[in-house]
Amino acid sequence: MGISKDILTEEKVRKLKPIFERALARKYGKEFKLKNLTLGHISVDFRKDA
């Protein structure tokens, strides 16, 4: 069972980035800045946004 392409969009992946960064920061006690994120065959490269 995977994530349907109809449900997950690039914009939704972008909105999930800070949530993942906070979860990793809490778990490992360090600040994380993701360079790219892939969920359900949708990849977003955040290096372009800088």
PQR file of N, CA, C, O and H, with PARSE charges and radii, in Angstrom:
ATOM      1  N   MET A   1       0.848  -1.181   0.000 -0.4000 1.5000
ATOM      2  CA  MET A   1       0.000   0.000   0.000 -0.0000 2.0000
ATOM      3  C   MET A   1       0.883   1.230   0.000  0.5500 1.7000
ATOM      4  O   MET A   1       1.751   1.365   0.863 -0.5500 1.4000
ATOM      5  N   GLY A   2       0.683   2.124  -0.941 -0.4000 1.5000
ATOM      6  CA  GLY A   2       1.470   3.331  -1.048 -0.0000 2.0000
ATOM      7  C   GLY A   2       0.587   4.560  -0.978  0.5500 1.7000
ATOM      8  O   GLY A   2      -0.606   4.487  -0.681 -0.5500 1.4000
ATOM      9  H   GLY A   2      -0.021   2.014  -1.642  0.4000 1.0000
ATOM     10  N   ILE A   3       1.205   5.679  -1.258 -0.4000 1.5000
ATOM     11  CA  ILE A   3       0.478   6.948  -1.245 -0.0000 2.0000
ATOM     12  C   ILE A   3       0.036   7.250  -2.674  0.5500 1.7000
ATOM     13  O   ILE A   3       0.855   7.244  -3.593 -0.5500 1.4000
ATOM     14  H   ILE A   3       2.174   5.739  -1.499  0.4000 1.0000
ATOM     15  N   SER A   4      -1.221   7.506  -2.859 -0.4000 1.5000
ATOM     16  CA  SER A   4      -1.766   7.779  -4.181 -0.0000 2.0000
ATOM     17  C   SER A   4      -1.264   9.130  -4.689  0.5500 1.7000
ATOM     18  O   SER A   4      -1.152  10.088  -3.925 -0.5500 1.4000
ATOM     19  H   SER A   4      -1.887   7.511  -2.113  0.4000 1.0000
ATOM     20  N   LYS A   5      -0.966   9.193  -5.974 -0.4000 1.5000
ATOM     21  CA  LYS A   5      -0.534  10.456  -6.584 -0.0000 2.0000
ATOM     22  C   LYS A   5      -1.657  11.487  -6.589  0.5500 1.7000
ATOM     23  O   LYS A   5      -1.399  12.690  -6.633 -0.5500 1.4000
ATOM     24  H   LYS A   5      -1.057   8.415  -6.594  0.4000 1.0000
ATOM     25  N   ASP A   6      -2.907  11.016  -6.543 -0.4000 1.5000
ATOM     26  CA  ASP A   6      -4.047  11.932  -6.531 -0.0000 2.0000
ATOM     27  C   ASP A   6      -4.142  12.683  -5.209  0.5500 1.7000
ATOM     28  O   ASP A   6      -4.607  13.822  -5.170 -0.5500 1.4000
ATOM     29  H   ASP A   6      -3.117  10.039  -6.507  0.4000 1.0000
ATOM     30  N   ILE A   7      -3.704  12.049  -4.131 -0.4000 1.5000
ATOM     31  CA  ILE A   7      -3.815  12.644  -2.803 -0.0000 2.0000
ATOM     32  C   ILE A   7      -2.626  13.549  -2.495  0.5500 1.7000
ATOM     33  O   ILE A   7      -2.793  14.634  -1.938 -0.5500 1.4000
ATOM     34  H   ILE A   7      -3.325  11.124  -4.163  0.4000 1.0000
ATOM     35  N   LEU A   8      -1.440  13.108  -2.855 -0.4000 1.5000
ATOM     36  CA  LEU A   8      -0.209  13.825  -2.505 -0.0000 2.0000
ATOM     37  C   LEU A   8       0.259  14.682  -3.679  0.5500 1.7000
ATOM     38  O   LEU A   8       0.425  14.189  -4.794 -0.5500 1.4000
ATOM     39  H   LEU A   8      -1.303  12.227  -3.308  0.4000 1.0000
ATOM     40  N   THR A   9       0.467  15.976  -3.412 -0.4000 1.5000
ATOM     41  CA  THR A   9       0.948  16.890  -4.447 -0.0000 2.0000
ATOM     42  C   THR A   9       2.283  17.486  -4.008  0.5500 1.7000
ATOM     43  O   THR A   9       2.684  17.345  -2.853 -0.5500 1.4000
ATOM     44  H   THR A   9       0.332  16.377  -2.506  0.4000 1.0000
ATOM     45  N   GLU A  10       2.957  18.144  -4.925 -0.4000 1.5000
ATOM     46  CA  GLU A  10       4.240  18.781  -4.604 -0.0000 2.0000
ATOM     47  C   GLU A  10       4.067  19.829  -3.509  0.5500 1.7000
ATOM     48  O   GLU A  10       4.924  19.959  -2.635 -0.5500 1.4000
ATOM     49  H   GLU A  10       2.631  18.258  -5.863  0.4000 1.0000
ATOM     50  N   GLU A  11       2.980  20.565  -3.550 -0.4000 1.5000
ATOM     51  CA  GLU A  11       2.725  21.602  -2.542 -0.0000 2.0000
ATOM     52  C   GLU A  11       2.547  20.987  -1.151  0.5500 1.7000
ATOM     53  O   GLU A  11       3.010  21.552  -0.160 -0.5500 1.4000
ATOM     54  H   GLU A  11       2.284  20.459  -4.260  0.4000 1.0000
ATOM     55  N   LYS A  12       1.886  19.846  -1.075 -0.4000 1.5000
ATOM     56  CA  LYS A  12       1.712  19.170   0.212 -0.0000 2.0000
ATOM     57  C   LYS A  12       3.045  18.656   0.750  0.5500 1.7000
ATOM     58  O   LYS A  12       3.288  18.696   1.957 -0.5500 1.4000
ATOM     59  H   LYS A  12       1.509  19.387  -1.880  0.4000 1.0000
ATOM     60  N   VAL A  13       3.909  18.172  -0.146 -0.4000 1.5000
ATOM     61  CA  VAL A  13       5.243  17.722   0.278 -0.0000 2.0000
ATOM     62  C   VAL A  13       6.027  18.910   0.828  0.5500 1.7000
ATOM     63  O   VAL A  13       6.720  18.777   1.837 -0.5500 1.4000
ATOM     64  H   VAL A  13       3.712  18.139  -1.125  0.4000 1.0000
ATOM     65  N   ARG A  14       5.925  20.063   0.181 -0.4000 1.5000
ATOM     66  CA  ARG A  14       6.603  21.275   0.670 -0.0000 2.0000
ATOM     67  C   ARG A  14       6.116  21.658   2.070  0.5500 1.7000
ATOM     68  O   ARG A  14       6.913  22.095   2.900 -0.5500 1.4000
ATOM     69  H   ARG A  14       5.361  20.170  -0.638  0.4000 1.0000
ATOM     70  N   LYS A  15       4.838  21.502   2.336 -0.4000 1.5000
ATOM     71  CA  LYS A  15       4.285  21.843   3.644 -0.0000 2.0000
ATOM     72  C   LYS A  15       4.708  20.849   4.723  0.5500 1.7000
ATOM     73  O   LYS A  15       4.733  21.198   5.903 -0.5500 1.4000
ATOM     74  H   LYS A  15       4.190  21.147   1.661  0.4000 1.0000
ATOM     75  N   LEU A  16       5.039  19.624   4.337 -0.4000 1.5000
ATOM     76  CA  LEU A  16       5.460  18.608   5.301 -0.0000 2.0000
ATOM     77  C   LEU A  16       6.926  18.754   5.711  0.5500 1.7000
ATOM     78  O   LEU A  16       7.331  18.208   6.737 -0.5500 1.4000
ATOM     79  H   LEU A  16       5.019  19.341   3.378  0.4000 1.0000
ATOM     80  N   LYS A  17       7.722  19.475   4.932 -0.4000 1.5000
ATOM     81  CA  LYS A  17       9.156  19.610   5.210 -0.0000 2.0000
ATOM     82  C   LYS A  17       9.439  20.096   6.630  0.5500 1.7000
ATOM     83  O   LYS A  17      10.224  19.452   7.326 -0.5500 1.4000
ATOM     84  H   LYS A  17       7.392  19.918   4.099  0.4000 1.0000
ATOM     85  N   PRO A  18       8.845  21.195   7.100 -0.5600 1.5000
ATOM     86  CA  PRO A  18       9.159  21.645   8.462  0.2800 2.0000
ATOM     87  C   PRO A  18       8.736  20.649   9.540  0.5500 1.7000
ATOM     88  O   PRO A  18       9.345  20.589  10.608 -0.5500 1.4000
ATOM     89  N   ILE A  19       7.708  19.882   9.262 -0.4000 1.5000
ATOM     90  CA  ILE A  19       7.263  18.876  10.234 -0.0000 2.0000
ATOM     91  C   ILE A  19       8.314  17.788  10.381  0.5500 1.7000
ATOM     92  O   ILE A  19       8.630  17.373  11.495 -0.5500 1.4000
ATOM     93  H   ILE A  19       7.213  19.931   8.395  0.4000 1.0000
ATOM     94  N   PHE A  20       8.857  17.325   9.261 -0.4000 1.5000
ATOM     95  CA  PHE A  20       9.906  16.312   9.306 -0.0000 2.0000
ATOM     96  C   PHE A  20      11.169  16.853   9.976  0.5500 1.7000
ATOM     97  O   PHE A  20      11.815  16.148  10.752 -0.5500 1.4000
ATOM     98  H   PHE A  20       8.601  17.663   8.355  0.4000 1.0000
ATOM     99  N   GLU A  21      11.519  18.105   9.676 -0.4000 1.5000
ATOM    100  CA  GLU A  21      12.716  18.697  10.286 -0.0000 2.0000
ATOM    101  C   GLU A  21      12.573  18.795  11.804  0.5500 1.7000
ATOM    102  O   GLU A  21      13.523  18.508  12.532 -0.5500 1.4000
ATOM    103  H   GLU A  21      10.994  18.678   9.046  0.4000 1.0000
ATOM    104  N   ARG A  22      11.399  19.196  12.289 -0.4000 1.5000
ATOM    105  CA  ARG A  22      11.183  19.278  13.737 -0.0000 2.0000
ATOM    106  C   ARG A  22      11.218  17.905  14.396  0.5500 1.7000
ATOM    107  O   ARG A  22      11.764  17.751  15.489 -0.5500 1.4000
ATOM    108  H   ARG A  22      10.627  19.429  11.698  0.4000 1.0000
ATOM    109  N   ALA A  23      10.637  16.911  13.736 -0.4000 1.5000
ATOM    110  CA  ALA A  23      10.638  15.557  14.299 -0.0000 2.0000
ATOM    111  C   ALA A  23      12.062  15.020  14.414  0.5500 1.7000
ATOM    112  O   ALA A  23      12.414  14.408  15.423 -0.5500 1.4000
ATOM    113  H   ALA A  23      10.194  17.036  12.848  0.4000 1.0000
ATOM    114  N   LEU A  24      12.873  15.243  13.399 -0.4000 1.5000
ATOM    115  CA  LEU A  24      14.269  14.798  13.445 -0.0000 2.0000
ATOM    116  C   LEU A  24      15.049  15.560  14.507  0.5500 1.7000
ATOM    117  O   LEU A  24      15.887  14.983  15.200 -0.5500 1.4000
ATOM    118  H   LEU A  24      12.586  15.740  12.580  0.4000 1.0000
ATOM    119  N   ALA A  25      14.777  16.851  14.636 -0.4000 1.5000
ATOM    120  CA  ALA A  25      15.469  17.666  15.640 -0.0000 2.0000
ATOM    121  C   ALA A  25      15.145  17.182  17.045  0.5500 1.7000
ATOM    122  O   ALA A  25      16.030  17.115  17.899 -0.5500 1.4000
ATOM    123  H   ALA A  25      14.096  17.319  14.073  0.4000 1.0000
ATOM    124  N   ARG A  26      13.898  16.847  17.289 -0.4000 1.5000
ATOM    125  CA  ARG A  26      13.515  16.329  18.609 -0.0000 2.0000
ATOM    126  C   ARG A  26      14.167  14.988  18.896  0.5500 1.7000
ATOM    127  O   ARG A  26      14.639  14.740  20.006 -0.5500 1.4000
ATOM    128  H   ARG A  26      13.179  16.901  16.596  0.4000 1.0000
ATOM    129  N   LYS A  27      14.192  14.123  17.887 -0.4000 1.5000
ATOM    130  CA  LYS A  27      14.728  12.779  18.091 -0.0000 2.0000
ATOM    131  C   LYS A  27      16.231  12.792  18.322  0.5500 1.7000
ATOM    132  O   LYS A  27      16.730  12.081  19.195 -0.5500 1.4000
ATOM    133  H   LYS A  27      13.809  14.323  16.985  0.4000 1.0000
ATOM    134  N   TYR A  28      16.964  13.599  17.545 -0.4000 1.5000
ATOM    135  CA  TYR A  28      18.421  13.571  17.592 -0.0000 2.0000
ATOM    136  C   TYR A  28      19.054  14.754  18.317  0.5500 1.7000
ATOM    137  O   TYR A  28      20.267  14.764  18.529 -0.5500 1.4000
ATOM    138  H   TYR A  28      16.559  14.176  16.836  0.4000 1.0000
ATOM    139  N   GLY A  29      18.260  15.748  18.700 -0.4000 1.5000
ATOM    140  CA  GLY A  29      18.775  16.880  19.449 -0.0000 2.0000
ATOM    141  C   GLY A  29      19.650  17.815  18.644  0.5500 1.7000
ATOM    142  O   GLY A  29      20.472  18.535  19.211 -0.5500 1.4000
ATOM    143  H   GLY A  29      17.275  15.740  18.528  0.4000 1.0000
ATOM    144  N   LYS A  30      19.487  17.816  17.322 -0.4000 1.5000
ATOM    145  CA  LYS A  30      20.239  18.700  16.432 -0.0000 2.0000
ATOM    146  C   LYS A  30      19.273  19.323  15.436  0.5500 1.7000
ATOM    147  O   LYS A  30      18.194  18.792  15.173 -0.5500 1.4000
ATOM    148  H   LYS A  30      18.819  17.231  16.862  0.4000 1.0000
ATOM    149  N   GLU A  31      19.687  20.465  14.887 -0.4000 1.5000
ATOM    150  CA  GLU A  31      18.862  21.129  13.876 -0.0000 2.0000
ATOM    151  C   GLU A  31      19.093  20.483  12.520  0.5500 1.7000
ATOM    152  O   GLU A  31      20.233  20.210  12.144 -0.5500 1.4000
ATOM    153  H   GLU A  31      20.564  20.897  15.101  0.4000 1.0000
ATOM    154  N   PHE A  32      18.019  20.239  11.786 -0.4000 1.5000
ATOM    155  CA  PHE A  32      18.097  19.634  10.466 -0.0000 2.0000
ATOM    156  C   PHE A  32      17.521  20.580   9.426  0.5500 1.7000
ATOM    157  O   PHE A  32      16.490  21.212   9.656 -0.5500 1.4000
ATOM    158  H   PHE A  32      17.093  20.461  12.091  0.4000 1.0000
ATOM    159  N   LYS A  33      18.183  20.677   8.294 -0.4000 1.5000
ATOM    160  CA  LYS A  33      17.671  21.407   7.133 -0.0000 2.0000
ATOM    161  C   LYS A  33      17.740  20.451   5.955  0.5500 1.7000
ATOM    162  O   LYS A  33      18.823  20.140   5.460 -0.5500 1.4000
ATOM    163  H   LYS A  33      19.020  20.164   8.107  0.4000 1.0000
ATOM    164  N   LEU A  34      16.589  19.989   5.510 -0.4000 1.5000
ATOM    165  CA  LEU A  34      16.544  19.036   4.417 -0.0000 2.0000
ATOM    166  C   LEU A  34      16.809  19.736   3.090  0.5500 1.7000
ATOM    167  O   LEU A  34      16.293  20.823   2.828 -0.5500 1.4000
ATOM    168  H   LEU A  34      15.709  20.242   5.912  0.4000 1.0000
ATOM    169  N   LYS A  35      17.622  19.093   2.260 -0.4000 1.5000
ATOM    170  CA  LYS A  35      17.920  19.634   0.935 -0.0000 2.0000
ATOM    171  C   LYS A  35      16.913  19.149  -0.094  0.5500 1.7000
ATOM    172  O   LYS A  35      16.591  19.862  -1.045 -0.5500 1.4000
ATOM    173  H   LYS A  35      18.041  18.210   2.472  0.4000 1.0000
ATOM    174  N   ASN A  36      16.414  17.926   0.103 -0.4000 1.5000
ATOM    175  CA  ASN A  36      15.358  17.415  -0.761 -0.0000 2.0000
ATOM    176  C   ASN A  36      14.516  16.429   0.030  0.5500 1.7000
ATOM    177  O   ASN A  36      14.948  15.886   1.046 -0.5500 1.4000
ATOM    178  H   ASN A  36      16.676  17.348   0.876  0.4000 1.0000
ATOM    179  N   LEU A  37      13.315  16.214  -0.456 -0.4000 1.5000
ATOM    180  CA  LEU A  37      12.378  15.330   0.230 -0.0000 2.0000
ATOM    181  C   LEU A  37      11.577  14.596  -0.829  0.5500 1.7000
ATOM    182  O   LEU A  37      11.066  15.207  -1.767 -0.5500 1.4000
ATOM    183  H   LEU A  37      12.963  16.656  -1.282  0.4000 1.0000
ATOM    184  N   THR A  38      11.469  13.269  -0.674 -0.4000 1.5000
ATOM    185  CA  THR A  38      10.716  12.454  -1.610 -0.0000 2.0000
ATOM    186  C   THR A  38       9.665  11.661  -0.852  0.5500 1.7000
ATOM    187  O   THR A  38       9.978  10.941   0.096 -0.5500 1.4000
ATOM    188  H   THR A  38      11.884  12.773   0.088  0.4000 1.0000
ATOM    189  N   LEU A  39       8.435  11.799  -1.270 -0.4000 1.5000
ATOM    190  CA  LEU A  39       7.315  11.045  -0.709 -0.0000 2.0000
ATOM    191  C   LEU A  39       6.451  10.552  -1.860  0.5500 1.7000
ATOM    192  O   LEU A  39       6.015  11.349  -2.691 -0.5500 1.4000
ATOM    193  H   LEU A  39       8.180  12.385  -2.040  0.4000 1.0000
ATOM    194  N   GLY A  40       6.202   9.269  -1.917 -0.4000 1.5000
ATOM    195  CA  GLY A  40       5.296   8.722  -2.924 -0.0000 2.0000
ATOM    196  C   GLY A  40       5.629   9.120  -4.341  0.5500 1.7000
ATOM    197  O   GLY A  40       4.740   9.534  -5.086 -0.5500 1.4000
ATOM    198  H   GLY A  40       6.556   8.622  -1.242  0.4000 1.0000
ATOM    199  N   HIS A  41       6.866   9.009  -4.731 -0.4000 1.5000
ATOM    200  CA  HIS A  41       7.357   9.327  -6.083 -0.0000 2.0000
ATOM    201  C   HIS A  41       7.297  10.809  -6.423  0.5500 1.7000
ATOM    202  O   HIS A  41       7.419  11.178  -7.591 -0.5500 1.4000
ATOM    203  H   HIS A  41       7.587   8.672  -4.126  0.4000 1.0000
ATOM    204  N   ILE A  42       7.112  11.659  -5.428 -0.4000 1.5000
ATOM    205  CA  ILE A  42       7.149  13.108  -5.644 -0.0000 2.0000
ATOM    206  C   ILE A  42       8.378  13.646  -4.927  0.5500 1.7000
ATOM    207  O   ILE A  42       8.470  13.582  -3.701 -0.5500 1.4000
ATOM    208  H   ILE A  42       7.012  11.359  -4.479  0.4000 1.0000
ATOM    209  N   SER A  43       9.323  14.176  -5.700 -0.4000 1.5000
ATOM    210  CA  SER A  43      10.560  14.715  -5.138 -0.0000 2.0000
ATOM    211  C   SER A  43      10.543  16.230  -5.226  0.5500 1.7000
ATOM    212  O   SER A  43      10.156  16.804  -6.243 -0.5500 1.4000
ATOM    213  H   SER A  43       9.248  14.228  -6.696  0.4000 1.0000
ATOM    214  N   VAL A  44      10.972  16.872  -4.137 -0.4000 1.5000
ATOM    215  CA  VAL A  44      11.054  18.334  -4.098 -0.0000 2.0000
ATOM    216  C   VAL A  44      12.461  18.690  -3.665  0.5500 1.7000
ATOM    217  O   VAL A  44      12.938  18.228  -2.628 -0.5500 1.4000
ATOM    218  H   VAL A  44      11.287  16.406  -3.310  0.4000 1.0000
ATOM    219  N   ASP A  45      13.127  19.519  -4.469 -0.4000 1.5000
ATOM    220  CA  ASP A  45      14.491  19.962  -4.173 -0.0000 2.0000
ATOM    221  C   ASP A  45      14.403  21.370  -3.591  0.5500 1.7000
ATOM    222  O   ASP A  45      13.986  22.303  -4.277 -0.5500 1.4000
ATOM    223  H   ASP A  45      12.740  19.894  -5.311  0.4000 1.0000
ATOM    224  N   PHE A  46      14.798  21.523  -2.319 -0.4000 1.5000
ATOM    225  CA  PHE A  46      14.679  22.797  -1.629 -0.0000 2.0000
ATOM    226  C   PHE A  46      15.889  23.686  -1.839  0.5500 1.7000
ATOM    227  O   PHE A  46      15.876  24.841  -1.411 -0.5500 1.4000
ATOM    228  H   PHE A  46      15.137  20.765  -1.762  0.4000 1.0000
ATOM    229  N   ARG A  47      16.929  23.192  -2.479 -0.4000 1.5000
ATOM    230  CA  ARG A  47      18.103  24.023  -2.749 -0.0000 2.0000
ATOM    231  C   ARG A  47      17.772  25.109  -3.772  0.5500 1.7000
ATOM    232  O   ARG A  47      18.420  26.155  -3.794 -0.5500 1.4000
ATOM    233  H   ARG A  47      16.940  22.254  -2.826  0.4000 1.0000
ATOM    234  N   LYS A  48      16.786  24.874  -4.602 -0.4000 1.5000
ATOM    235  CA  LYS A  48      16.359  25.871  -5.590 -0.0000 2.0000
ATOM    236  C   LYS A  48      15.693  27.073  -4.924  0.5500 1.7000
ATOM    237  O   LYS A  48      15.747  28.187  -5.445 -0.5500 1.4000
ATOM    238  H   LYS A  48      16.260  24.024  -4.583  0.4000 1.0000
ATOM    239  N   ASP A  49      15.061  26.841  -3.762 -0.4000 1.5000
ATOM    240  CA  ASP A  49      14.307  27.885  -3.073 -0.0000 2.0000
ATOM    241  C   ASP A  49      15.179  28.914  -2.380  0.5500 1.7000
ATOM    242  O   ASP A  49      14.719  30.015  -2.078 -0.5500 1.4000
ATOM    243  H   ASP A  49      15.018  25.936  -3.339  0.4000 1.0000
ATOM    244  N   ALA A  50      16.425  28.571  -2.125 -0.4000 1.5000
ATOM    245  CA  ALA A  50      17.298  29.467  -1.346 -0.0000 2.0000
ATOM    246  C   ALA A  50      17.705  30.694  -2.116  0.5500 1.7000
ATOM    247  O   ALA A  50      18.436  31.536  -1.594 -0.5500 1.4000
ATOM    248  H   ALA A  50      16.798  27.676  -2.369  0.4000 1.0000
TER
END
